Amino acid sequence: MLTIAKSYPAAATTTTATTTAPGATPISVENDPKCSTSAVIGKPTIHPPTSILSAFPPFIIQKILEYVDQFDLVRLLLTCSQFYGLAMEKLYRRITVVLDAEFPVKYRGDSHKYISANGMVYMDSSLIMKLHNLHKFVNTVRNNETIFQLVKYFVFDKSYEAQGSDTLKVTQSQILNMFRHSNNLSFLHISFVDFGEGVGQLTDFFLLRNVRQKMFKLLITEPSQLVTPIIPPNLTNLFLMLEDQDIQCMDLSTSPHDTFNSLFTLTCSTSRQMGLSILEKIKLSSPDMKLKLKGLTVFHRHNQYEGLDDNDDLHLFMSGHSSDDSSDDESVLNMGRKLDFGIIEQKVDLTYLTHLYLKVDCNEHRDNMCNCYETFFKQFEDFAQKNDGLPNLVNFEVESYPNMEWLRPHQQMENILTPLGSFIKTLVNLLRLTIDFTTPGFKMFDSSLGLSNYLLNKLNEHLMEAFFLSFFINNDKLPLLTKLKTLQLPDFFTSFVYYKPDFMESLLHTCKCWGCHLLLETLKNEFFDTRIDDTVDTTYYMSIGYILGKLQADREVCIPIKEQTFHYSKYPINKGQPHTLHTNFHSDSANCCCDLKNDPLGVGEMNIDNLITTYIVHQLDPIIDYLTIMFVNLDNLMIHGIYYERDWFLNQLVPIYDSHSYPKAFLDQVQDEMERGIHPEGPFGNFRGR
C-alpha cells in the first residue's frame, strides 16, 4: 500500500496486487513483473536449512530489513509468507506524509529513485507523497486493525492546499479520528492546514487513555490535561501551551509534576507568548535539583499590551475570547513582563543542555527604550563564560517575532546583533546555529537619504561585517568558526539589507551572466505595469521581494524523527504555494505565459518562480564565498530559504533543492551573444568587490 507512484512530472503507473495472507489488504506496487501475484499466491514455501529464515532468529532478520527500501519490502512480503509479518512491521512502523514534496535536484524529480535511496535509510520511514496514495493508506489502515496497530510513528508534514479547498483539512481530521483507536502510537505530528482548529482536535485526541499508553510527546493547553486521564507512562517530551491566567505553581517534589524530573525536552509558551512565566511557576524539589533537560524551547515576547494583533487568532481560539472582549484580567496586566535570564538559570541546568531554542523578543526597543533583550543575552554570556562555554550545547536556535515597526540599523546592531553575537561567541562546541529575526520581506528603506548607490551598498555591507567579523578576536578564530557545521539564516536579505539603492546597483543584482540579464528582461516584459509601478525598478524589487518572502516563510524541509537529522540532502522539501508570482500579479491567466494547466504544481524549470530562485542563488554567490571563508568547516548552509551542502569533489557549497543553472530552453534566447563572448551591460552592484 505504501509504495508511491512516481510523483509529478514522472508518468509511471501503478498496479494493485492483492495477497490472501491473513490480515492482508490491497498494497500498491510499482509495475514490475517480478511482483506478479500469480507467482507467489497459493504456492507453499519450503525453506532449506541454509536459508536465512532457518538460520537466523527474527531480530537478526529485522536488522537486515533496516537496509531494505519500502518498494522491496512490499515485494518481500508478497514473496514469502514467513517474511510477511516482519516486512509488514517494518513497512508500517513509521509513516511520513509529505504531499507534493520536491527532492534534491540531483534526483531530477524521480520519486522512486529518491524514496529507494533515502526513505528507509535516512528517514527510517515509509513515505507517502501523493494525496490519492494517502487516501489509499487511510482506507487500508482504518479497515484492518492488525495493520492499523503496526503504526507507531506518524508524521504529516507541511502541505499546501489551494484556496477554496478543504480536502486536506478533512483528511487530517479523518486521520486523527482513525488514530483515536490506536494502542501502539508513540508519536504523532500533524502540520494542520487550519492550525487553530487542529490544535483543538489534537488536545482532545491526547485526552484518550489508550492514546497515552505509549505516547512519549504530549501537548497540553490546560494544566488539568497533564493527568487527564493519566500521565503518559513514557512521557519524555512535553509542550506546555497555556493560557496566562491558568498558570499554576508546579511543585516538582509531588505528583503529578514530579514527572518533569524525567523529561528530555520541555517547551514553554502561553497564549500571549509569555513562556518565562511558566518556568517561573516551577517549584524545584530543592535549589540544587534543577531540571536536567536535553532540549529547552521558550517562547517569550516583551510587548506592552495595546490590543490584539494579527497573530492572536490562535490565542483567541484557546481562550474562547473574541477581539471585542474586554481585557482587564490579570494576564493583560502581566503583558509587560520583560525577558529575564535569571528565571531560566534558576530552573534549568543549562550546563546539561544540548539543544536550546529561544523565540524571544522585546518589542519595546524603539518606543520605550527597553534593553531587556540585550540584558538577557549579556547575562547569558556571563553565565556561559563562567561555565566553560557550555561544552554540551551543540545546537542553538534564536528567533524573533514579526514586528512591522523594525529598528534602524544602529538600533539593530546595538540592541540585538551585538549582545546576541557576544553570547554566541562564548559557546565552545556549537555545531548548529540558526538566527532568524523574522524580518518582514519588504523591510528595505528607500534611498531618500541623498546618498549614492555605492554608499548605500557599503552601509549594508558594513552591517553584515560588523556582525560576522565580531567572531574574530585579535586575529584568532573562535571555536565557533572552526567547529560550526550547520548555519541557517532564514531572513538574511531582509535582516542585513536596510538601504535600497537603484536596483541595478543593489546587492540583488551582482551577477553579470546572461541568464540573470534575461530574467530581468522577462520580469520587465511580463510583470511591469505602468498603472501600478512608477519604474521598472519597482517591478524588480516587488517581484523578487515576493519570492524572497516565499523562500523565507513557506519552505519547510521534512526533518525525520531521529537522533541525527542534519542530512538535508536526504530529505524532501515543501516549497509552499505554487505560482506565487502569477497569483499575486496576474489577474488574467489567458494573457500571460504562466503554464498553470500543464504545470499545476509549479515545478517546471521554466516556471517564473523557479527562474527567480535561480536568479537569487546567483546573487548569493559572493555572500556564500564570504561565509565559507569565515566558517571553514560548514557542511550545510541555509540562507534565505536556499539550502546548500558541501560538494566534497568541488570543495564548495552547492544548492540542494534549487538549480544553479538556468534551463537551456531559457538561455536559447541569448545563445548567439553567449557564443560571441558578449557580456550584458551594467551597471551592477557588488559585495566586497564582487
C-alpha positions in Angstrom: 0.0 0.0 0.0 2.8 2.4 0.9 4.8 2.3 -2.3 4.1 5.5 -4.2 3.7 6.0 -7.9 6.4 8.3 -9.3 5.3 11.8 -8.5 4.9 14.7 -10.9 6.3 15.1 -13.5 7.1 11.4 -13.9 4.3 9.5 -15.6 4.7 5.9 -14.2 1.6 4.0 -13.3 0.8 1.6 -10.5 -1.0 -1.7 -10.3 -2.7 -3.2 -7.3 -1.7 -6.6 -6.1 -3.8 -8.5 -3.6 -2.5 -11.1 -1.3 -4.7 -13.6 0.6 -2.4 -13.8 3.6 -4.1 -13.4 6.9 -4.9 -9.8 7.7 -3.7 -8.6 4.3 -5.2 -5.7 2.4 -4.5 -4.3 -1.1 -1.0 -3.0 -1.5 0.0 -0.7 -4.3 3.3 -1.7 -6.0 5.3 -0.4 -9.0 4.7 -2.0 -12.3 7.2 -4.9 -12.0 6.7 -8.4 -13.5 8.7 -9.7 -10.5 5.8 -8.7 -8.3 3.2 -10.7 -10.1 0.8 -12.1 -7.6 0.3 -15.2 -9.6 3.9 -16.1 -8.9 3.5 -16.0 -5.2 -0.1 -16.7 -4.0 -1.1 -20.1 -3.2 2.4 -21.7 -3.5 3.8 -23.4 -0.5 7.2 -22.1 0.6 9.9 -24.6 1.6 13.0 -23.3 3.2 16.2 -25.3 3.2 18.2 -25.5 6.4 20.7 -23.0 4.9 18.1 -20.2 4.3 18.3 -17.1 6.4 14.8 -17.8 7.7 16.0 -21.1 9.1 19.5 -19.9 10.2 18.7 -16.5 11.8 16.3 -15.6 14.6 13.7 -12.8 13.8 15.6 -10.0 15.4 18.5 -10.6 13.1 16.2 -10.5 10.1 14.7 -7.3 11.4 18.2 -5.8 11.4 18.7 -6.8 7.8 15.3 -5.3 6.9 16.6 -1.9 8.0 18.5 -1.8 4.8 15.6 -2.7 2.5 13.6 0.1 0.8 9.9 0.3 1.0 9.4 -0.9 -2.6 11.4 -4.1 -1.9 9.6 -4.6 1.5 6.3 -4.8 -0.4 7.9 -7.3 -2.9 9.4 -9.3 0.0 6.1 -9.7 1.9 4.4 -10.8 -1.3 7.2 -13.3 -2.0 7.3 -15.3 1.2 4.6 -15.9 3.9 7.3 -16.2 6.6 8.6 -12.7 5.7 5.1 -11.2 5.7 4.9 -10.3 9.4 8.4 -8.9 9.7 8.2 -6.9 6.5 4.7 -5.5 7.4 6.0 -4.3 10.8 8.9 -2.5 9.1 6.7 -1.1 6.4 4.1 0.4 8.7 6.2 1.3 11.7 6.9 4.8 10.7 4.8 6.7 8.2 5.7 10.2 6.8 3.3 12.2 4.7 4.8 14.9 2.6 2.3 15.7 -0.2 3.7 17.1 -3.5 7.1 17.4 -2.0 10.2 18.2 -4.1 13.5 16.4 -3.8 17.1 17.5 -4.1 17.8 18.5 -7.7 20.2 15.5 -8.3 17.1 13.2 -8.4 15.5 15.2 -11.2 12.0 14.7 -9.8 12.3 10.9 -9.8 10.4 10.0 -6.6 11.1 6.2 -7.0 14.8 6.8 -7.1 14.6 9.3 -4.2 12.5 7.0 -1.9 14.6 4.0 -2.7 17.8 5.8 -1.8 16.7 7.7 1.3 13.3 6.7 2.7 14.3 3.9 4.9 18.0 4.6 5.1 18.0 8.2 6.2 14.4 8.8 7.3 13.7 5.3 8.7 10.2 5.7 7.3 7.8 4.8 4.6 6.9 7.9 2.5 3.5 9.0 1.1 3.8 11.9 -1.3 0.5 11.9 -3.3 -3.0 12.6 -2.0 -4.6 9.6 -3.7 -2.0 7.4 -2.1 -2.7 9.0 1.3 -6.4 8.2 0.8 -5.5 4.6 -0.1 -3.4 4.3 3.1 -6.3 5.7 5.2 -8.8 3.3 3.7 -6.4 0.4 4.1 -5.5 1.1 7.7 -8.8 2.0 9.2 -10.4 -1.2 7.8 -7.8 -3.5 9.2 -6.9 -3.3 12.8 -4.0 -5.7 12.5 -2.2 -3.3 10.2 -3.5 -0.2 12.0 -1.9 -1.2 15.2 1.5 -1.6 13.5 1.8 2.2 13.1 4.0 3.6 15.9 5.2 6.9 14.4 3.0 9.1 12.2 4.2 12.5 10.7 2.0 14.6 8.4 4.4 17.4 7.4 3.6 20.8 5.9 1.4 20.6 2.8 -0.1 23.3 0.7 -3.8 23.4 0.0 -5.3 25.6 -2.7 -7.6 28.4 -1.6 -11.2 27.3 -1.5 -10.4 23.6 -1.0 -10.9 21.7 2.3 -9.7 18.3 1.2 -6.6 18.3 3.3 -8.4 19.7 6.3 -11.0 16.9 6.1 -8.3 14.3 5.5 -6.3 15.4 8.6 -9.4 15.2 10.7 -10.1 11.7 9.4 -6.5 10.6 10.3 -6.9 12.0 13.9 -10.2 10.2 14.2 -8.7 7.0 12.9 -5.8 7.0 15.4 -8.2 7.5 18.3 -8.4 3.7 18.4 -4.6 3.1 18.5 -3.0 1.3 21.3 0.6 1.5 20.0 1.1 5.0 18.8 4.3 6.5 20.3 4.5 9.8 18.3 2.1 11.8 16.2 2.7 15.1 14.4 0.4 16.9 12.0 1.1 20.3 10.5 -2.5 21.4 10.4 -3.9 23.4 7.4 -6.2 25.1 9.9 -3.9 25.5 12.9 -6.3 26.8 15.4 -8.9 24.1 14.8 -6.2 21.5 14.6 -4.8 22.3 18.0 -8.2 21.9 19.5 -8.6 18.5 17.8 -5.1 17.4 18.9 -5.7 18.3 22.6 -8.9 16.3 22.5 -7.0 13.4 20.9 -4.4 13.4 23.6 -7.1 13.1 26.3 -7.7 9.4 25.3 -6.3 6.9 27.7 -5.4 4.4 25.0 -3.5 7.1 23.0 -1.4 8.0 26.1 -0.3 4.4 26.8 2.8 4.6 24.6 2.9 8.3 23.6 6.2 10.0 24.6 5.4 13.5 23.4 2.4 15.5 24.7 0.8 18.9 24.0 -1.4 20.4 26.7 -3.3 23.7 26.7 -4.8 23.4 30.2 -2.9 22.3 33.4 -5.5 19.6 34.1 -4.7 17.9 30.8 -1.4 16.6 32.2 -3.2 14.0 34.3 -6.4 13.5 32.3 -7.0 10.7 32.1 -3.4 9.5 33.0 0.1 10.8 32.7 1.7 9.0 29.7 4.0 6.4 31.3 6.6 7.0 28.6 6.4 10.8 28.6 9.8 12.5 27.8 8.8 15.5 25.6 6.3 18.0 27.0 4.8 21.1 25.2 3.0 23.5 27.5 0.8 26.0 25.6 -1.2 27.5 28.4 -3.5 30.4 28.9 -1.7 33.1 31.0 -4.3 33.1 33.7 -4.2 29.3 34.0 -0.6 29.1 35.0 -0.3 27.4 38.4 2.5 26.5 40.8 4.1 23.3 39.7 5.8 21.5 42.6 8.3 19.0 41.3 8.6 17.2 44.6 5.0 16.0 44.4 2.7 14.2 41.9 1.9 14.9 39.2 4.6 17.5 38.4 7.4 15.2 39.6 7.2 13.7 36.2 9.0 16.8 35.0 12.2 15.5 36.5 12.4 12.7 33.9 11.7 14.9 30.8 14.2 15.0 27.9 12.7 18.2 26.4 10.4 20.9 27.6 8.6 23.7 25.6 7.0 26.7 27.3 4.6 29.1 25.7 1.4 30.9 26.6 -1.4 32.5 24.7 0.4 35.8 25.0 3.9 34.4 24.3 5.0 34.6 28.0 6.8 31.3 28.3 9.1 32.5 31.1 6.0 32.8 33.3 5.6 29.0 33.1 9.2 28.4 34.1 8.9 30.9 36.9 6.0 28.9 38.4 8.1 25.7 38.6 9.0 24.9 42.2 12.1 22.7 42.3 12.5 19.9 44.9 15.5 21.8 46.1 17.6 24.7 44.6 20.3 22.2 43.7 17.9 19.9 41.8 17.4 21.9 38.6 15.7 20.3 35.6 18.2 18.3 33.6 16.9 18.6 30.1 18.5 17.7 26.7 16.3 20.3 24.9 14.6 23.5 26.0 12.3 25.7 24.0 11.0 29.1 25.3 8.6 31.5 23.6 8.6 34.9 25.2 7.9 38.4 24.0 8.1 41.6 26.0 5.3 43.7 24.4 3.2 46.3 26.2 -0.5 45.4 25.6 -2.2 47.7 23.1 -4.9 45.4 21.8 -4.8 42.2 19.7 -2.5 41.9 16.7 -2.7 39.8 13.6 -1.0 36.9 15.3 -3.6 36.4 18.0 -6.2 34.2 16.2 -4.9 31.1 17.9 -4.8 32.7 21.3 -8.4 33.9 20.9 -9.3 30.3 20.0 -7.6 28.9 23.0 -9.1 31.3 25.4 -12.6 31.4 23.9 -12.5 35.2 23.7 -13.3 37.4 20.8 -11.4 40.5 19.6 -14.2 42.6 21.2 -13.9 41.2 24.7 -12.6 43.4 27.4 -9.2 42.5 28.6 -9.0 43.6 32.2 -7.8 40.2 33.6 -4.5 39.5 35.2 -2.9 38.2 32.0 -3.3 41.5 30.3 -1.8 43.4 33.2 1.0 40.9 33.1 1.8 41.6 29.4 4.7 43.8 30.2 6.9 41.1 31.6 10.5 41.6 30.4 12.9 39.0 29.3 14.7 37.7 32.4 17.6 35.3 32.1 17.6 34.6 35.8 14.3 32.6 35.5 15.9 30.1 33.1 19.1 29.9 35.1 17.3 29.2 38.3 15.1 26.4 37.0 17.1 24.6 34.3 20.6 23.1 34.4 21.9 25.0 31.4 25.3 23.2 31.5 23.4 19.9 30.7 21.5 21.2 27.7 22.4 20.1 24.2 19.7 21.9 22.3 18.3 25.4 23.0 15.7 27.1 21.0 14.7 30.7 22.0 11.9 32.5 20.3 12.4 35.7 22.3 11.9 39.4 21.6 11.5 42.8 23.0 9.1 45.0 21.0 9.8 47.9 23.3 13.2 48.8 21.9 12.1 51.6 19.7 9.2 53.3 21.6 10.2 52.8 25.2 14.0 52.3 25.0 13.8 49.0 26.8 17.0 47.0 26.9 15.8 43.7 28.3 16.8 41.8 25.1 20.5 42.9 25.4 20.5 42.4 29.2 19.1 38.9 28.7 22.0 37.9 26.4 24.6 39.8 28.3 23.7 37.8 31.4 23.6 34.6 29.4 27.1 35.5 28.0 28.4 35.9 31.6 26.9 32.6 32.6 28.5 30.8 29.7 31.9 32.3 30.4 31.7 31.1 34.0 30.8 27.6 32.8 33.5 26.8 30.3 31.5 27.9 27.3 28.7 25.4 27.8 30.5 22.5 26.1 27.4 20.3 26.0 25.4 22.8 23.9 25.7 21.8 20.3 22.6 23.3 18.7 21.3 26.9 19.3 18.4 28.5 17.5 17.2 32.0 18.2 14.2 33.6 16.5 12.3 36.9 16.9 8.6 37.7 16.4 7.4 39.6 13.3 7.4 43.3 14.0 6.5 45.8 11.4 8.0 48.6 13.5 11.5 47.4 12.7 14.6 49.0 14.1 17.0 51.4 12.4 20.4 49.8 11.6 22.2 51.3 14.6 19.4 50.1 16.9 19.5 46.6 15.3 23.3 46.5 15.9 23.4 47.9 19.4 20.2 46.3 20.8 20.2 42.9 19.1 23.2 41.9 16.9 26.0 42.9 19.3 24.6 41.2 22.5 23.4 38.2 20.6 26.8 37.8 18.8 28.7 38.3 22.1 26.8 35.4 23.6 27.2 33.1 20.6 31.0 33.7 20.7 31.3 32.2 24.2 29.9 28.8 23.0 32.8 26.4 22.6 31.2 23.3 21.0 28.4 24.7 18.8 27.8 22.6 15.7 24.5 24.1 14.5 23.4 27.7 14.6 20.1 29.3 13.4 19.5 33.1 13.6 16.1 34.2 12.4 14.8 37.7 13.1 11.6 37.0 11.2 12.0 40.4 9.5 9.2 41.4 7.1 10.0 40.7 3.4 9.8 44.3 2.3 11.7 45.9 5.1 14.0 48.0 2.9 14.2 51.8 3.2 14.1 53.8 0.0 17.1 55.9 -1.0 15.8 59.1 0.4 19.0 59.9 2.3 20.5 61.5 -0.7 23.5 59.1 -0.7 25.0 57.4 -3.7 24.2 53.8 -4.6 27.8 53.0 -3.8 27.5 54.3 -0.2 24.1 52.7 0.3 25.6 49.3 -0.6 28.6 50.0 1.7 26.2 50.7 4.6 24.5 47.3 4.0 27.9 45.6 3.6 29.3 47.1 6.8 26.3 46.0 8.8 26.9 42.4 7.8 30.6 42.7 8.5 30.0 44.3 11.9 28.1 41.1 12.9 30.1 38.3 11.3 33.6 39.8 11.8 32.8 40.1 15.5 33.5 36.4 15.7 37.2 37.2 15.2 39.2 38.3 18.3 42.8 39.5 17.9 43.1 37.7 14.5 42.4 34.4 16.3 39.5 32.2 15.2 37.0 31.3 17.8 35.9 27.7 18.2 32.6 28.7 16.5 34.4 29.4 13.2 36.1 26.1 13.0 33.6 23.8 14.6 30.3 25.0 13.2 28.8 22.5 10.7 25.3 24.0 10.0 24.4 27.7 9.7 20.9 28.9 9.0 20.0 32.5 8.3 16.3 32.4 7.1 15.8 36.1 6.7 19.3 37.1 5.6 18.5 39.7 3.0 15.8 41.5 5.0 17.9 41.4 8.2 21.0 42.9 6.7 19.9 44.9 3.7 18.4 48.0 5.1 19.0 50.6 2.4 17.6 50.4 -1.1 19.8 51.8 -3.9 18.8 51.7 -7.5 18.0 48.1 -8.2 20.6 47.6 -10.9 23.4 48.6 -8.5 22.0 46.8 -5.5 23.1 43.5 -3.8 20.2 41.9 -5.6 22.0 42.5 -8.9 25.6 41.4 -8.6 25.7 38.6 -11.2 26.8 39.6 -14.7 25.7 36.4 -16.6 23.2 36.4 -19.5 20.7 34.3 -17.5 20.3 36.9 -14.9 20.0 39.6 -17.5 17.4 37.6 -19.4 15.4 37.0 -16.1 15.1 40.8 -15.5 14.0 41.3 -19.1 11.3 38.6 -18.6 10.1 40.4 -15.5 10.0 43.7 -17.4 8.0 42.2 -20.2 5.6 40.1 -18.2 5.1 41.9 -14.9 5.9 45.6 -15.4 2.6 47.5 -15.2 2.8 51.3 -15.7 -0.5 51.7 -13.9 0.9 50.3 -10.7 4.7 50.7 -10.8 6.4 54.0 -11.2 9.5 52.5 -12.7 10.8 49.0 -13.7 13.0 49.2 -10.6 9.8 48.9 -8.5 8.8 45.8 -10.5 12.1 44.2 -9.9 12.0 44.9 -6.1 8.4 43.8 -5.8 8.6 40.6 -7.8 11.9 39.4 -6.4 10.7 40.6 -2.9 7.7 38.3 -3.2 9.9 35.3 -4.0 12.2 36.3 -1.1 9.2 36.3 1.2 8.1 32.9 -0.1 11.6 31.5 0.4 11.8 32.9 3.9 8.4 31.8 5.1 6.9 29.0 3.1 9.7 26.5 2.7 9.9 23.6 5.1 12.3 20.6 5.0 10.8 17.3 6.3 13.1 16.5 9.2 12.7 12.9 10.4 12.1 11.9 14.0 15.6 10.5 14.5 18.7 11.2 16.6 20.8 12.5 13.7 18.7 14.8 11.5 21.1 17.1 9.6 21.4 15.2 6.3 19.4 17.9 4.4 20.3 16.4 1.0 18.5 13.2 2.0 15.2 14.8 2.9 12.2 16.1 0.9 11.1 19.8 1.0 7.7 21.5 0.7 8.2 24.8 -1.2 4.8 26.3 -0.4 2.3 27.9 -2.8 3.0 27.2 -6.4 2.9 30.0 -9.0 3.3 32.7 -6.3 4.2 35.5 -8.7 1.4 34.7 -11.1 -1.1 34.5 -8.2 -0.1 37.9 -6.9 0.5 39.8 -10.1 -1.6 38.3 -12.9 -5.3 38.7 -12.9 -5.9 37.3 -16.4 -4.4 33.9 -17.0 -5.3 33.9 -20.7 -2.8 36.7 -21.4 0.2 35.5 -19.5 2.9 32.9 -20.1 2.5 31.1 -16.8 1.7 27.5 -17.7 -0.7 26.6 -14.9 -2.6 24.0 -16.9 0.4 21.8 -17.7 2.4 22.6 -14.6 -0.1 22.9 -11.8 2.5 22.3 -9.0 4.9 24.9 -10.4 7.8 22.5 -10.6 8.7 23.1 -14.3 12.2 24.5 -15.0 10.6 27.4 -16.9 8.3 28.4 -14.1 8.9 32.0 -13.3 9.1 31.4 -9.5 11.9 28.8 -10.1 13.7 31.1 -12.5 13.7 33.9 -9.9 15.0 31.5 -7.3 17.9 30.6 -9.6 18.5 34.4 -10.0 18.6 34.8 -6.2 21.1 31.9 -6.0 23.4 33.7 -8.4 23.2 36.9 -6.4 24.1 35.0 -3.2 27.4 33.6 -4.7 29.7 36.3 -3.3 28.0 36.1 0.1 28.3 32.3 0.2 32.0 32.7 -0.5 32.3 35.2 2.3 30.6 33.0 4.8 32.6 29.8 3.9 35.9 31.7 4.2 34.8 32.6 7.8 33.1 29.3 8.8 35.7 27.0 7.3 34.1 23.6 8.1 30.5 24.3 7.2 28.7 21.2 5.7 25.3 22.8 5.5 24.1 26.4 5.0 20.7 27.8 4.6 20.5 31.4 3.6 17.1 33.0 2.9 15.4 29.6 2.3 18.2 28.4 -0.1 19.7 25.2 1.3 23.4 24.4 0.5 25.5 21.3 1.1 29.3 20.9 0.7 30.3 19.2 -2.5 33.5 17.4 -1.4 34.7 16.9 -5.0 34.4 20.7 -5.8 35.1 21.6 -2.1 32.4 24.2 -2.2 28.8 24.7 -1.1 26.2 24.0 -3.8 22.4 24.4 -3.7 20.4 21.2 -2.7 16.9 21.9 -3.8 17.4 24.7 -6.4 19.2 24.8 -9.7 22.3 26.9 -10.0 22.0 26.8 -13.8 19.3 28.4 -15.9 17.5 25.9 -18.3 18.9 25.6 -21.8 15.5 26.4 -23.2 15.6 29.7 -21.3 19.1 30.6 -22.4 18.4 29.8 -26.1 17.2 33.4 -26.5 20.7 34.7 -25.8 22.8 31.8 -27.2 24.2 34.0 -30.0 25.5 36.6 -27.6 27.0 33.9 -25.3 28.8 32.2 -28.2 30.3 35.5 -29.4 31.6 36.3 -25.9 29.4 39.4 -25.5 28.6 40.4 -21.9 25.5 42.2 -20.6 25.8 45.9 -20.0 25.8 47.2 -16.4 25.6 48.8 -14.0 25.9 46.1 -11.3 26.0 46.0 -7.6 28.9 44.3 -5.8 29.6 42.7 -2.4 33.2 43.1 -1.2 34.4 43.8 -4.7 32.4 41.1 -6.4 
